[in-house]
Amino acid sequence: MAGGPVSGGRPVVSVVILTLNAGPGFEELLRRVSGQRGDFELELVVVDSGSTDGTVELARRYGAAVHRISKRDFNHGATRNLGISLSRGEYVALLVQDALPLGEGWLAAMVENLERDERVAGVYGRQLPRPEASAFTRALLGSLATASPERREQFAGGPERYRALSPQRRRRLAAFDNVSSCIRRSVWERFPFDRTDFGEDIRWGKRVVEAGYRLVYEPRSAVYHSHERGALYDLRRYYVNQRVLMELFGIRPVSSLARLLVAVARSTLYLYRLLRSNEEAAAAGALLLLAAAARYAATSQLGNYLGAKSVSLARVSPRLYGRLHGFLSRGI
């Protein structure tokens, strides 16, 4: 459907949520999204991948337009493209099913940035740990760029300037996160998300910044979003993340066994100090903090190492690579 202003000049803003058995917290998410305030017409679109727990029926009760696909057809990039294509908003917010908006201005804070400057392609918001999150999760998430209270604008000044930057600088400028974001439809029509199983947001961020658009991190738009994950999930996530960073920016910080050992040691020390500086986490005691830091450092850096080595492994032993990649990319 075509987006744009409705009667009275108010723009349509769509919120697209991808779901699969969203669980008991989904109604609170729908209630908070429905209660957003702003000078716009709100539309809610849900793309469901085969829920059997009442997610679809609940979404419809809150007025959502629901489109159903099979679980096997889900794709992080393509399914978001589908949701956007089914919406009619001039601006389209993307929200995961377990991110809970804080306050009634979550959406308006992102829309304001898009309204103010037509060169802003997308806005993404702050992520805070859930109130019930563990002390380790709170400390770890609090150190990330998506937890910062400071607003950021990401602009390179054009394609040539962007390409001339260092890989790490290009990565920082391309940062974008579809846990909670809002994009300009006209830019998406030019740059839809890539069909990919992981990293559709940073891939899109790179393309639009390289094309001369701006991205904005807006901390006034915040959600609760955190998980208590195990070591296997951390290993898998860092593996697939490293592959994306290597593909897009050529970044390979852990490219040898020697570098792996150094990275684990440095990461352990950094995390231990981070946990010690958190009053709630520090109460657990030094040994427990050191063990938690070492476990996370080892799995995350091993994931980076395996991701960096996966390309050469694919050349040397395609069969072994296929098995390893299938195992490490599962469930992310």
N, C-alpha and C positions, 0 to 999 in steps of 0.2 A: 504494500500500500504506500501511497505517497505521503511523506511527512510534511510538516509545515504548520503555520499558525492556523488556529481555528477561529470561530467567530469571536470578535472582541480583541483580536490581535494576540491572544495568549498562545504561546507555542505548546505543542504536544510533547510531553516527555514520557518516553516509554521505559519501563523497568523490565528487563528480561532475566529470568531465573531459570537455570537448568536444574532439573531434579531427578532423583532416583531414590525412592524410599526416604524422604526427607526427615522423617521421625517426628517425635512429639514436640520439638522446638519450632517446627515450621509454622505453626499457627501464630506464634508470637512474632516471627519474622513478617508474615503477611499483615498482621495487625499494625506493625510499625511502618511498613511500606505504605499501607493504605492511609496512614495518618500523617503522611508527609505534607508539609505546608510550603506553598510557593506560588508565584504568579505564573502558573502553567496548568495545563490539563494533563492529568496523570493517567497513564495506561499501563496495565500489567499483563505481561505475556510469559507463560510458562511452557518450556519444552521439556517433556517428561520422557525418560528412557526406560519405561516399563515398571513403574512403581506398583506395588501390591499392598501398600499399607494405608491407603486412603489419601495419599498426597494429592492426587488429581482431583478428587472430590472436594477436598478442603480448598484447593486453589480456586476451583470454580465458585465455591461459596463466597469467596472474597472478590469475585468479579473478574478473575483472570481469564484471558483467552488461552486455552490449553491446546497444545499440539503434541501428539504422542508419536514417538519413534521407538524402534526396537533397541534393546541394549547394545546389540552388536553394531548398530549404525552410529553409535555415539562417537564423536570426535571433538576434541577441545576447540579446534578452530572452526570446523565446518558446522558443528551444531550451534555455535554462537552466531555464525553467519545466518543460519536458518532462522533462529529466533529474531534477529534484527530484521530480516526480510519480511517476517510476519508482523512486525510492528509498524507503526506509522509516525513515530516520534521524530521531530527535528533533532532531538538529542536522545540518546539511548543509554540508559544505565545498565550495567551488567553486574549481577550479584550472585554469589554462590549460595547454595541452599542453607549453609550453616554459618553465614555471616549476619550478625544481628545489628542493624543500624542503631546508633545512639542518637536519641532526640528526633524532633520533628524537622530539623533542618539539614539532615544528612544529604538529601537529594539537592536541595536548593543551593547548598554551598558549592557543589560541583557545577550546577547549571550556571551560576553567576559567573564563573570563570569563562565558560563558553560564550555566554552572552556578551561579556565585556570585550572580548578580543577574538575576531574571526580567524586568527591564525592559530588559535589553540585547537588542536585536533582531539585531545582527550585529557581527562582529569582523573586522577586516582586518589583514594583516600587513605586515611590512617587506620592501622589495624592494632587493636589492643587485646591483650589476653582476657579470656573470660574470667569473671570473678572467682570461679571455682578452680582455675588453672593452678598447677603445682608451682612451687617457688622456682624450680629450675626453668619451667616454661616461661614464667613471668620475666625472669632475668634474661633469658635468651632472646625472647621476642622484643623486650624493651631496648635491646641494643641494635635492632635492625633499622634500616633507613625508613621503612614503612611504619615505624612507631614514633618518628620524630615529630615534635610539636612545631617545627619550623616549616613554613611554606617554601616550596621550591619551584622555579621555572626551569625547564630543560629546553635549551635552544642552542643550535650550533651555528646559525648564520648562513646556512646553505649547504648544498651537497659537497662542494669542494672543501670547505672548511671542516665539515664533519669527517670526511675521509682522511684528512690530514692529522686528525687527533690520534692520541695513543689508544691502544685497545681498551685499556681500563676506563679512559675518559669517554670513549664511544659507548661503552657498556653503561656507564652511569647516566649518560644523556638519554639512552634508549629505555631506561627502566620504566616499566608500566606494570600494573597488577590488576587483573580482572577479578580478584576476590571482591573488589568494590571499585567500580570505575564508571565513567560516563563519557561517551564519544560523540563526536559530531557526525550525523548521518552522511552529510555531503562528502566528508573525508573518507568515511568507510566505503562509500560507493566507488571511490577511486582506489582505495586500499583496503579491500576486505581482509579478514584474518586468513592466514595460511591454513590449509588442511594439515593438521599436525596433532600428534598425541601428547605433546608437551610444549610449553613455552610459546603459545600463540600470542600472548600479550607482549613479551619483550621483542618477539619477531616483528609485530606490528609497530611497536614503539620505535624500533630501529628504522623501519621504512618511512614512517611519517617524519621523524626528526631529520633523517637524511634528505627528505624532500623539501625541507625548509619550514615545517610546522613546529609549533611549540607543544610540549607536554607540561602539565602542572600537577604537582603533588599538593593536595589541599588537606591539611590536617583538621580543619573544621568539619570535614566530612569524615566521620569515624564509625567503625564497626567493631563489635566484639568478634574475634576470630582466632581461635587457637585449638590445638589438638595435643593429646598426650600420645605420642607415637613411640613405637619400639625401635630397636636398633636396625632391624631389617628394613623398615620403611625409610629410615634416615639414609641407609646405604643406597637404596634404590633411588631416592630423590636426588642425592648428590651425584649419582651416576648419570642420570638423564639430564640434570642441570649442567654438568660439565660438558656433555656432548653438545648441548645447545650453545654454550659459551665458546666452545672450540669452533663450532660451525660458523657462528655469527661474527666472532671477534678474534679468533685465533688464540684465545686465552687457555693456557695449559700450565697452571702453577705447580702441579704435582705430576711431573712427567717421567720420573724415575724412582726406583726404590729408595735411593738416598734422599731425594727430596720428600718422599712420603714420610720417612722417619722424622725428618726435620719438621715437616708440616704438622705431624701428630704432636710432637713435643711442644711446638709453639702454640698450637691450637689449645692443647691441654692447659698450658700456663695462662693463656688469655681467658679461657672459660673459667678457670679456677679463680682468677682475680675478679672476674665479673661476678661470680657467685658470692665471693667473700664480701663484695661491696654492696650486695643486696641483703638488707637486714633480715628479711624473712628466710632467705636461703641459707644465710650464714649460721642460723640457729641449728642447722642439721649437723654441724661439726665438720672439721677440716678433712677427715678421712673420707666421709661420705661425699663431700663436695669434690674432692680430688678424683674419687672413683667415677662420679657422674660426669665430670669434665673429661676424663680420659676415655670413657665409653663413647661419648658423643664425638670427641675429636677423632678417635680411631675409625669409627664407622663413616663419618663424613669425609675424612681425608682419603680413606680407602675407596669410597665411592668416586671421589675426584680422580684418583689414580686409575681406577678401572675405566672410567669414562675417557680419560686421556689416552689410554692404551687400546681402546676398542677399535679404532680405525686401523691401526697396524695389525691387530689380531685378526680383523676381518680379511686382510690380505694374506696373512700367513696361514690361517686355519679357519676358513669360512664356516665349517661345521661347528667347531668349538665356539666361535664367536656367536653363531646363531643360538646355541643353547644358552650361553652366558647372557646375551642381550635379552632373550626371551624371559629369562628369570629376573633380571635386574630392572627391566622396564615394566614389569607386571604391576598393575594396581596403582599406578601414579597418574 
